[in-house]
């Protein structure tokens, strides 16, 4: 790592002095549903990758041969889970951001077309379902270009958001800023409100994401087992943030995966969360792009 690649950590954030503004409709809480579309982007020998993905309904890596079990687990998300989840949210009239790997959209172009028709935002989730930590700069720059070109080809417009699986590299944010067409990234988990940061002397917006209010916990040592586990945790987080948002604005992210919450034994957990949210006032459900654009107007970027 070179000196210029080092990033200064920020333990202070807003220091409790949150900006005073309201979300549309005089809401205190902005809520973002994020559906991760990764099917076809998982590591797979069948796709020419260096190894097979090891994490799905079971944790097991097949070495030296295609993993047909793992591949079919991922296929479920595209074949069944996507429609089950999006139908539920559409019936509730709630907007949605797709956190989509570009290779996954290339494998399922009908999802890209459906997202365009339904007005879903597509945030880029990288090319493959992989971390960028340790990736060399030239390779990462080319990968970002490939992602943008693929999404433009499939949807007719470039993504304005970026979110790396696991950890970004020390260069990711700078490479996004240098392109000039990304409005925000979600490669942070350190706040309950968007915030500005400086990258190469330029202001850049970060919309933090969350791993706790996320259906991936069904696979994380089975922290969630029943649908109600997911629902109760997400509802507790929602209630806390909604209460706090009376004094200062807050943002909440709910992370979903087509192959996880889209299973029949789990989907009722999402329905319970949706029903609870719709029974409350003071919350604005929006895409991440909508949240970013409103924040930019309400809290203009500071001068460098």
C-alpha angles and dihedrals in degrees: 000000000000124000092254090053093059116107123208113232118230115214094166106060111161093342088220092301098112120181113262111237138113131235119237115298089029088284121162096199127055113199126196125196108204119192112196113217107195104139109128092021096076116112108270135164087216089063093049095260123146094249145354125271110255102196122080132101086331130026105240133125120210108211125205098005138061112277103226092176094055092044092054091048089058092043089061090068093059098036098046117353099061095059094041093054099039092047090055093050094042092051087054091049093239124148120235141205117210112213093205132182107220093228089052091055090048089055092046107032090164088068090054090050093046090051090054092048094048095044096243118160115240113214114187114248095186128268101282126019092264144115120260094208109126094011112142116247099244093051092047093049090052091046093053090050091050091050094051093045091050095049091047090051093050100039107020096240138068122248117255095198134059132195124174121212108248108337129004117222122254087258102045099092093045091050090052092049092048090057090058097208101088115095096192146345130219098207093126137076099186108104147031093231136049115261142187123246132180119245118181089340094308128107115249129184123231123197105194118225129206135226096190100060087049133107090227085087087079085071096036103093085308094285083160117041106156126042088247091061090064093042096049094048094047091046092050090052091047093050092050095049093044090053092048091047090069087077102030135004121271138187129210130194123201111195119207134179125204094224094045115040087023091074114105093240092055107036093085087066090063091046090054091051092049092049091050094049093048091053092062135072126213095058128107114200109203146149117267090249090056091049092049094049093048092048091050089055095043097042109027117208113272118246112259 
